Amino acid sequence: MKKALKLERAEAKLMIEAAIKKSEEIGVLETVCIVDDGGYVIALERMDGARITGPEIAIAKAFTAAGHKRSTHLFNTEPNGPALPGNEAFGIQHMLGGKFAIFVGGFPIVVDGEVIGGVGLSGGNGEQDTAAGVAALQALKEYLAKDGYDVVAEPNLKY
């Protein structure tokens, strides 16, 4: 039997607040989604004025990052990215009824070496989504450090 860590609403809200603060600093309107290890939404927030398409895109990015245990941009940017034409996962983004995203803005949430959820962002360019996502991960890292947990706050995660 294995004990598992679970994200709760308090941690999700903390992460969203950090991502939105960073988004405001860099001048971008984001939608931020936090999902659990099963890809189910714990919390989602769309900034005033952010695109109406943002929630669905942020959910897909968070779902993909949690479920596939890798940052979404690694599907098409790493050398021989698996979702690039001719590679083994080409077309994977068409699976699961449009819930799979292979572009920048989805990051797994890794605590003590285990993927316990995902964060997805939509609204900025890749650099902006990454900055807000890293801010969310860093906020969780700082919050859980007091309890001795280690959180990876790195955008190029693949577990």
N, C-alpha and C positions, 0 to 999 in steps of 0.2 A: 504494500500500500504506500502511496506517495502523498505527502502533504503538498498542497498547492497554494500559492499566493493569489489573491484576487484583488483586482482594482475595485475601488468603491467610488461612489459619487464625489466624495470629498477630494480624492486625488484627481479625479477627472476634471472637476471644476477648477482646481488649482492649476492644472496643466492648461486648460482653456484660457484662464485669466492671464497666464504668462505668455501664451501665444498671441492673444489679443493685444497685450501691452506692447509686445515686440512689433506687431503689425502696425499699431498706431505710431510707434517710433519711426518706422521705415515708410509710413504713408501708403499702406495698402489695406484694402477692405477684404477681409478673409472670412471664410466659414471654417470652423474648427470642429472636428469630431473625434471623440475618444470611444473606442470599442473595447470589449473584453476579449479574452482569449478565444472565444467562439465567434468573434466578429459582430456581436450584437452591441448596438449603441448604448452607451452609458450616459453620455452627455453630448450635446451638439449646440453650437451657438453660431448664428450668422450676424456679423456686424451690420449695423444700420447702413444701408446703401450697397451692401455686397450683392453680387449677382444672385438671382433667384435659382440658378443652376448649381450654385455652390454646395448646398446640402447633399444632394445626390452624389456629386463628385467626391466630396470629402468623405462621405460614408464609404464609397467604393475604395478609396485610397486606404482608409483605416482598415477596412475589412481585408484587403489584399495583404497589407503589411503584417497584420496579426495572423491571418490564416496561412500565408506562405512563408512567414518568418524571414522576411527580407524587405529592405527599403524598395519601394516601387520603381524608382528610377533604375535600379540595377538590372531590371529585365531588358532594358534596351541601351544602356550606356556602358556597362562594363565590357571589357574585351570579350568578343563572342557572346554578347548578351543573349540569353536563351530565347528571348521573344523576337529577335531580329530574323528577317527572312532567311530561310535555309537552316535555321537552328531548331533544336528539339522542341522548344515551347512556342514556336511561331504560331500565332493565332490564339494564344491562351487568353487574351483579353476578351475573347468572344464567348468564353465559358461562363457558367454560373449566372446566366441571365443579365449580363451587363454589369455585374458586381465586381469585376476584376479590372484593376487599373494598372497600367504599366508605364506611367509617366510620373514625373517628380511630384512629391508631396505626401507620400505615405511612409510612415516609419514604425517599425515594431517597437513595442515597449518591453525592454528586457531588464528584469530584476533578478539579481543573483543567478544569472546565466539562463533564465527561463523566459520565454516570450509569454507575457501575461496580458497582452492587448496590443492595440495599435492606435496611432494618431494620424489623422488625415486632414489636409489643409487644401483649400481651394480659393482662389481669388487673385493670387499674385503670379509672377513668373516663377520659374524654378528656383531661382536664388532667394526670392522673397518667401516662398512657401517653405523652403529649407530653413531659413533663418527663424521663422515662427515655430516650425516643428522642433528645431533644436532648443529653442527657448522653453518649449513645453517639457521636453525631456530633461533639460537642465533643472527646471523648477522641481520636477519629481525627484531628481537625484538629490538635490539639496534638502528637500522635505524628508525623504526617507533615510538620509545619512545618519540622522540622530538616532534611528532605531537599528543602525548597523547594516542596512541593506545597500547593495551596490546596484546603481542604475546606469545603464550605458546611454550616454548622451551624444551619440555619434550618428551622423546621417547616413553613413555607408554600411549599414548593418545587414548581415546575411547569416542566419542561424540555421 
